[in-house]
Amino acid sequence: MDQVVDRTIEREHALMDFLKTRTPLVETYLQNLKLDPQFGPVPSQDHYFLGRMDMGESVDRHDYLPKDSNFQKRLLGGFSKLFKFEYKPLGFSWMIFADREDFDRNHYDFRYVRREFLGDVRCIVFDVTPKKDAGKGRFLGRIWVEDQDYNIVRLNGTYAPQPKTAYFFHMDSWRLNLIPGYWLPAYIYSEEGDFSYGAKDKMAFKAQTRIWGYDLKKNDKEDELTQIRVDSVKDESAAAADASPLQAEREWLQQAEDNVVERLQNAGLLAPEGEVDKILQTVVNNLQITNNIELSRQVQTRVMLTSPLETFSVGNTIIVSRGLIDVLPDEASLAMVLSHELSHIVLGHNLGSKFAFNDRMLFSDESTYQNFGFRHVPEEEIAADKKAMDMLKTSPYKQKLYTAALFLKELAVRGPQLSALLTAHLGNNFTDNKGGVARMPTLMNVGPALDPNKLDQIAALPLGGRVKLNAWNDKVELIKAAPVAITSARDKMPFEVTPFFPRLTRITSGGNTGNPTTAANTVQK
């Protein structure tokens, strides 16, 4: 096993070297917990962070969200030391690596535990403990090492010893094989709190951290300069004449729409076109066909990669966040969400025409939320709600609108405790400042009352249950998970954070291509 440990250490340092030139996005969503006598630990407050991480020699972060003098205190909910090591450079490297500086035999002891499968990957499991004089803030926990190239694929533990002036919390970190030879950090789950009788631990929370955007290709269109092209014959027909005023207006809106979509994707906030878009598109098509809606330009749908629940439209493109798709219980609820944005398009509530000027796209990725905004005035929101209700009543989803109503009712119950999850950064909020439902509130009059104890009544799902995000190329796909029986009300967990347990697999020959193979597949077995 000594050779396995040596190879594992070597591969860990190779990963650090490879990631030095990468600047992925890091999103953390945290829920503080309180004990409910009936439902156990439930969210009492939440916090959200989104930034870009520079993984060079000195790990650093660049925030996407606006900061103020009380940012850290407000974010940490009063625990000034709670995220000392997550929201500082050292903390990010700790969450991703066991030890960025000194992961070696001089500082750690490695004890073989067993062999174990994580998904399709057979792993060798080691307990890792810091040596007596290794210093403060050393990794203490367990690692899983895949048995082909000996890369670490999972880390589970904390830091030790605990300092007097800070708090090290526990983490469970997962890596995915998205490119040949490397397993990239993708998910981190953190949890603290003891609700057993007589427990003295008063701090309790659950948090999910997602990492993506390792390979943002902002300049791939430069390839067009080297492609051989055959110019088309000059068109002399009437259709090739100057645009009419109406055509010019539509072209202008299309240019603004294209600029925004491209800029959001380049910033790592929007997924490339893919299979999930087609599912959303099918629902939009169903709404259009059954309501005889004909538009001059086709409506497009795209997925935003962030967790907060939000939708917005720019031109004829509807954008829905990954987090919202995760928690919606069924297709009728999805239709409710999409019908609202489709109504804005049908009613001509066009926003964003100013972004047809390309100089408005010239800003840093981190300032995207400060430069973009697609919020409608209250009058337009009310009109879109009314139009959406009319659409749904003649749609294929009219018999299942009670599930969408239950979703909104659950939102009304949970809203006051989940302000961060329900804060839209580009579009309109689902709830008002007091947590009440602001989006299509009349729909809440449909269907049965919300009953948390009714096991077959699923009003909303936990986060992370539907959409799988590829951390390397930002593509998304639906998770194909087998249904699990709900045996108690505590199993429902609407809008809640849960641990990560991805099914680990090795990349196939037809997988992602990034050609970072310099240190791959060199082990001799």
N, C-alpha and C positions, 0 to 999 in steps of 0.2 A: 504493500500500500504506500510505501514511501515514494515510489516513482509516480503514483497517481497524485499524491499531494503536491509533489514538485511540479508536475504537469499542470495541475489546477492553478497553482500560484502563477505559473508562466502565462497561462491563458487569461487569467484575470488582469494581469498587467498589459497583455496584448489588447484586451478590450478597452482598457483605459486609454492606451495610446491611440487606438482607432477612433474613439469618441472625442478626442481633443479638438477636432475640427468641426464638431457637430454642435448645433444650437437648437435642440428640440424644444417644443412647448411642454410646459408642465402645468397641470391643472390639479388643484386639491380642493375637494369639497368635504367639509367637516360638519358633523351634527353633534352638538352637546346632548347629553342624555339625562333624563330623569326617570324615576321609577314610578310606573303606573300599576296600581294593585291588580288590575285586570289584564293588561297587555304587556306587563314587564317594562323593560327599558324602552322609552320612546323619545323621539326628538323633542327638545325644549327650545333649541336655538340652533342656528346654522351659520356657517361662514364659508366664503368662497375666495379662491385665489387662482389667478391665471397669469403666467409669465413665460418668458423665453429664457432658457438656461444655456449659458456659454460654458461648455465643458472643457475649456482649455486648462492651462497650468493652474490658474486660480479660478475655481468654479464660481460663476456669478449669475445673477438673475436680472431680468429686465421686465418690469411689470407691465401688463396690458391694462390693468384697472387703475383708475386715478387714485392718487395717494393724498393724504393730508397728515397733519401733525399727530392726529390720534389714530392713524391707520392701524398700527400694530396693536395698540391696546384694544381698539374696537374689534379687530380681526380675532384676537385671542380670547375675547370674552372675559377679560379680567385676569386671565392667567398669564402674567407678563413673561413667564419663563417657559410656558408650555411648548411654543414652537421656536424656541431660541435656535435650535439646530436644524429646523426645517426651512425656515425662511432666511437663513444666512448661508453663505457659500459652503461652509463645512457641513451644514445640515443636508443640503441637496446631495452632496457626494456621499454622505452617510446613508441616505435613503436608497441610493443606487448601488453603491459598492460596500463590501464588508469593511474595508479600510483602504482609503485612497492612497495613503502614504506608505504604510508599513505592513502590508499583507504578506507575511513571510514566516518562516520557521523561527526566526529570532524573536518574534513578538507573540506568536500563537502556538498552541498545541492543537493537534488534529487527532481526534479519536474516531476510528471507524465504528459505525453503528450497524448498518445493514445495506442490502440492495433493495430498491423499491422502484416501482413504476409510477411515473407521473404522466398520465395519459398514455401515449404510445412510446414514451421514452424511458428506457431503463436507466436508473440513476444509482450512484453510490452516495450514501449518506454519511456525513461526518458531523460530529459535534466539535465546535471550535471555541476554545477558551483562551483568554489572554494569559501570557506568562506572568509570574508574580511581579516582576519589575518592568512590565511592558509600558506602564504609564496610564494616564487617565483617558477615558473616552475610547476604549477599545471594544471591538465587536465581541459579543457573547451570545452564542446561539448555535444554529444548525444550518448547514448548507447541503444542497442536493447537486451532485455533479453528474452530468450525462456521461455515459461510458464509452463514447467513441472518440471525441476530441478533448474530453475532460474540461468542458466549460461549466461554470456554475449556472444553474438554471433557476434556482430558488434560494432565497435567504430568509431566515426566520429568527428573530432575536431582538436584542437591544444593545445598548452601550453600557460598559461597566469600567470602573466603579462609578456610582452616582455621585456627582459633585454636589456640594452644599448650595451652590448658587444657581443651579439649573436643573432641568428635569429631562431625562432621556426617556422617551416613550418607546413602546414596542412596535415592530413593523414586520410585515410579511411581504417580501418583494419577489416578484415573478419576472422572468425573462422569456422572450420568444425568439425562435430561430426564424428570422425573417429574411436573412441574407446568408450566403454560404460562409460557414466558418465562425459565425458570431451569434451569440444569444443576447439580444438587446433588452435592457430594462424597459418594461412596459406598464406594469401595475404594481402599486404598493398599497397595502391595507394596514391601517393603524387602529388600535383600539386600547382604551384604558377604562378602568372603572370596576368596582366590586360592589355589587348590590346585595351581597349576602348579609345575613343578620349580624349586627355588631361590627360590620366593616368600617374602617376608619378612612378609607379612600373616598373622598368626596368629589374627586375630579373624574368625570366620565365623558367619553366621546367615542365616536367612530368616524373614520376618515378614509376616503378613497383618493389616491393620487394616480393620475394617468399621464403617460408621457407619449408624445407622438411628434411627427414632423422631423424625423432624423434626416430625411432626404427630400427636402423641399426643392423642387427643380424650377427655379425662377427663370432660367435662361434657356429652357429647352427649345423655345421657338427660334433661337439662333440657328438651329439646324436647318431651318427653311432656307437660309442663305446659301447652303451648300447643296441643296437638292436641285436636280435637273427638272426644269419645268418647260412646258410647251405653251406659249401664249395663245389664247383663244382668238378666233377671228373677230375683228371689230364688228359690233352689232349696230347696224344702221336703222333698225326698226323703230317704230314709235315708242315701244316699251323702253327704249334706251334713252329717251329724252330726259330733261331735267325733272326732278321730282315736283309734284304739285305741293301746295302748302300743307295739306293734310299728310301726304306721304313724307314730306320733310320733317314734320312734327314726329311722326312715328319712327323715322330713321334716327332722329335725335334721341328719342327715348330708348331706342334699341342700343345706341352707342353708349348711353349712360348705364344701361343695364349690363352690357357686356363688360364695361370698365369695372363696375362694382364686383361682379361675380369673379372676374379674373383677379382683382386685388385681394378679395377675401380668400381665395384659394392660395394665392402666393404668400399670404400672411399665415397660412396654416390653420385657418379657421373654417374653411369650407372643404368638404370631401370632393375628390374628383368624381365625375359622372360615373354611375355604377348601377348595380342591381337594385339597391334600396330606392334610388330615384325612380326606377321603373314601377315599383310597387306604389309609391306615392302618386306617380303619374296616372296609374290605372284608376285610383280613387277619384282624382280630379276629372278624368275622362268620363267616369260614371256620372258625376255631378253635372258635367256639361251636357252630356247626351240627353239625360232625363229631364233637363231644364231647357233644352233647345237653345243653348248658349253658343253663339258663333262669334269668334273674335278675329280680328285682322291678323294677329300673330298668335302662334301656339303658346299655351301656358307651359312653362317648364317648372320642375321641382328639383330642389337640391337639399343636401343635408349639411347643417352646421355641426361642427365637431364638439361643441361644448355641452356641459351638463345643464345649466339653467334652462328652465322651460320657456321657450320663446319661439315665435314665428314672426315673419315679416315678409313683405313683398317689395321687389324693386323692378319696375317695369312689369313684364309678364312672367317673372320668375318668383316662385314661392319658395321660401327657405324655412326649414323646420329644424330645430335643434335635436341633436342625438339624444339628449336627456329626456326631451318630451316624447320622442318615439319610444324610448325605453319604458316609460311609465303608463302610456295609454293602454287600456285593457283589451281593445278590439278594433276592428276596422271601422265600425260606426263612430267610435270616438275619434279616430283619425279623420274621418270624413267631416266631423264637427269642426276640427281644427282647420282643415284645408278649405272648408266652405267659407269660413270667415275671410281668409286671405283672397280666395277667388272672388268673393263679393267686392272687395276693394278694387280688384282689377276690372270687374264688370261695370262698376259704378264710376270708373275713371278716376279713382283716387290715386293718381300717379305721384309717387315721391321719387326724388333722387335725380331729376333731370339736370341739376347743376353738375352732376358728376360726368356729364358728357365732355366737360373740359378736362383734358388729360392732366393739366397741372395739379388738379385736385387729388390726383392719385399719388402724388410725389410726397409721401410721408413715410415714417418708419413703421414697421409692423406693430411695434409696441403702442403706437398712438392711433391704431385703427378705431378703437371705440370713441376716441375724441374727435375723429374726423368724419365718421359715418354716423348716420342716425336716420331711422325710417319710421318715426312715430307719427301716428295720425292724430288729428284734433278730435276731441270728444264727439263732435257732431258726425264725423266720418265713421267713428267706431260704432256709434249707435245705428247709423244707416247700414253698415256692413253686417251688424248683428241681425237686423231685421231681414235683410236680403238673404243671409245665410240660413235663417230659420225657414224661409220660404223654399229655398233650394232643398233643404233636408226633407221637408214634408212631401216632396215629389220624387225623392231619390230612392234608390234600392235600399237605403239604410233607414227608411222611415219606421219600420217595425222594430228597430233595435235602438232607437234614440234614448231609451231608458238607461242604457249603459253609459252613454255620453253624459246624461244627466247625473248619474251616480258619480262619475269622475269629477264633475264640477262640485258636487256636494262634498266629496272627500277633500277636494281642494279648499273648500270653505272651512272645513274643520281643521285642516292642517296648516292652512295659510299663515296664521299669525306666528307659528313657530318656524316657518321655513321661508323667511323673507329673502335670504340669499339665493335659494333655489328658484324663487319666483320673481327675481329681479331681472327683467329683460334689459340687455345692454345695447341692442340696436332697434328693437321693435317695441310694441306696447306690452305692458304687463298684463298677466292674467288676473291679478288681484289689485285692489286699491291699497292705499297706505295702511289701512287697518287690517288687511288680510282678507277682506271680503272679495267675492268673485266679481270681476269687472267684465269678463268676456262672456257674452251670451248668457246673462243671468236668467232670462226668462225660460231657458231650457231646463232649469232646475225644477220647474213645476211639473215636469214630465216624470212618470214612473214612480216606483216605490220609494219609501223613505230609506235613508242610509242606515243599515244595521250591521255594525262591525262583528256581531256574534253569528251572523248568518254565513256559514262557511262557503256556500255556493255564490255568494254575492262578492265579486271581485271588482272593486271600484277603481283601483289604481295598483300598479305593480311597483316593485322595488326598482331602484336605479340599476342599470347595467344588464338588464335581462334580455334585451332584444337585439341590440346593435353591437357588432364586433368591429373594432377599429384597428387597422394595420398601422403599427407605430412607425414603420419605415416609409411607406408611400401614401399614408393617409386615406387609403381606400376603406370603405365600410361594407359590411355584409350582415345579413341577419343571422343570429345565432340559432342553430338547429338543436335545441335542447329538448330532451324528453320531458313530458309533463310530470310534475310531482304532486302527489295528493296533499291537500291541505287538511290537517287534522285538528287544528285549533285556531282561534282568532289571532294568536300571536304569529302564525305562519304567514299572514297576509303581508305585513310590512309595507304598506303603501308609502311611496316616495322615500323609502329609507335606504341608508347605506348598508351594504352587506359585504362580506369578505369576497375576495377573488379566488376562483379555482379554475383557471383556464386548462383546457386539455392540451397538453404539450405534444407537439408533433415536429418532425424534422422537415425542413424545406425540401421540396421535390425539384427535379431538374427544370420544371416549367414554372418555378416560383419567381419571386422578385429577383431582379437583376441589378445589382449595384456594383458588381465586380470587385468587392473589397476582399480578395482572396489571398492576400500576401502572407497572412499568418495562419491560413486555414489548412486543415487536413494534413498536418505534418507529423502527427503522432505515430510512433511505431508500436504495433501491438503484437 
